[in-house]
Amino acid sequence: MNIRNDFPILKNNPDLIYLDSTATSQKPSHVIDGVKDYLESWYANIHRGSYDLSDTSEKLYERSKQVVANAIGSDNWREVIYTMNSTYALNLLTQSIWRTGLLKKGDKVLVSMVEHHANIVPWLILKEDYGIEVEYINILDDYSIDYEDFRSKLDDNVKIVSLTHVSNTTGQIFDLENANSLLNMRYGNDRPLFIVDASQSVPHFKIDVKSLWCDALFFTGHKIFADSGIWVLWWKEDFLKSLRPAFSWGGAIWHVSQWEFTHAAQLPDRFEPGTPNLSGAVSLLRAFEYIGSIWGYKKLEEIEADLTEYALAKFQNIDWVKLIGGIDAQKRVWVFTFSVEWIHSFDISDYMADNDICIRAWQHCAEPFLSSLDLVHTCRMSLHIYNTAEDIDRFFEVLEKAINELK
């Protein structure tokens, strides 16, 4: 099976080496054709339309959620909320938590130092507006969570723990079972809410919300072959029913008078105001279908393991390059952030671009973490199943040339 042939952009750009999949993945024909067919044959707004187009469109929308729920181990597709991006998803979550009274001034939210800004800034907004506290869990030298530091920060003021599953900068897979054990030992049944950022785990391996013991989880569709503008926010049903939505209009409202309104009772409608991203939902449905067509996550993980080990060996044998991430291939994914001390990341990225190689430069939405390492900017190359050992070889060949010419 030549997986590269499934991705038209690589056939249309035969010299392209795309190494920026952590930012967004390329799209297989199955997704592209699936969205095209939907827009040409079945597109219509959902909810309250009694005609065939609307009915079929709604069934596809719900089918998308059923597939997503199954993929993350949820038994109830109505626990799956679609949003437009991570910023909206986390602000919807945090503002709804505040409106419901689950946080008050002085309460504490714990996040790790390596979190993406999407899992930092919405909490800082609550800090700025309402006076909650945000505290950071340290990262060890091997880029894993410092669980001793985590344990020491679990006091009675901690109401929420929100952690990434996989770092978008180091590629490190965090041991969230250990995090759960610490929460259970410290708090028992009155433990804080546990929220997981799965944006970098869902594209790489199978997850299960039951095994993670989380109350909420979010990830993005565009990193796992779907279109942009479709993010998944999963919440436990009991948690969802207890929340007062921060935003509301359209189908999220049951009744409106001149002076008041009531939220819709049915899930997930009460958390999806306005017209949803219908074609995005179909693209996510087709994306998970595509994963199934190539033997599922098992195949993804096999390809990833081989490429990760190959790239790690290359990084350990190149001079002047500092890898920001662990070297144990069993505890990380195929995200490789690096720096060359005397060369700006933009210069390396530009040099790569001149050689048809796509990587990312700057801070990767992880500025607090990089600042803790006294780094202002870095480069990041990241792989996916359409990459090959030859792509990696070419990357290192050009990187060595860039170092020699730019130093």
QUIFENRA-V840749 format. One record per run of one state. SS is the DSSP state (H for helix, E for strand, L for the rest). FROM is the first residue (numbers start at 1). TO is the last residue. If there is no record, write none. Layout:
BEGIN
ss=SS from=FROM to=TO
ss=SS from=FROM to=TO
END
This chain:
BEGIN
ss=L from=1 to=2
ss=H from=3 to=6
ss=L from=7 to=7
ss=H from=8 to=12
ss=L from=13 to=16
ss=E from=17 to=18
ss=L from=19 to=19
ss=E from=20 to=20
ss=L from=21 to=28
ss=H from=29 to=41
ss=L from=42 to=51
ss=H from=52 to=72
ss=L from=73 to=76
ss=H from=77 to=79
ss=E from=80 to=83
ss=L from=84 to=85
ss=H from=86 to=100
ss=L from=101 to=107
ss=E from=108 to=112
ss=L from=113 to=116
ss=H from=117 to=119
ss=L from=120 to=120
ss=H from=121 to=130
ss=L from=131 to=132
ss=E from=133 to=137
ss=L from=138 to=138
ss=E from=139 to=139
ss=L from=140 to=144
ss=E from=145 to=145
ss=L from=146 to=146
ss=H from=147 to=152
ss=L from=153 to=157
ss=E from=158 to=164
ss=L from=165 to=165
ss=E from=166 to=166
ss=L from=167 to=171
ss=E from=172 to=173
ss=L from=174 to=175
ss=H from=176 to=190
ss=L from=191 to=192
ss=E from=193 to=197
ss=L from=198 to=208
ss=H from=209 to=212
ss=L from=213 to=215
ss=E from=216 to=220
ss=L from=221 to=221
ss=H from=222 to=224
ss=L from=225 to=230
ss=E from=231 to=235
ss=L from=236 to=236
ss=H from=237 to=242
ss=L from=243 to=249
ss=H from=250 to=252
ss=E from=253 to=256
ss=L from=257 to=260
ss=E from=261 to=263
ss=L from=264 to=268
ss=H from=269 to=271
ss=L from=272 to=277
ss=H from=278 to=293
ss=L from=294 to=295
ss=H from=296 to=315
ss=L from=316 to=320
ss=E from=321 to=323
ss=L from=324 to=328
ss=H from=329 to=331
ss=E from=332 to=332
ss=L from=333 to=334
ss=E from=335 to=340
ss=L from=341 to=342
ss=E from=343 to=343
ss=L from=344 to=344
ss=H from=345 to=354
ss=L from=355 to=356
ss=E from=357 to=358
ss=L from=359 to=359
ss=E from=360 to=362
ss=L from=363 to=366
ss=H from=367 to=372
ss=L from=373 to=377
ss=E from=378 to=382
ss=L from=383 to=388
ss=H from=389 to=406
ss=L from=407 to=407
END
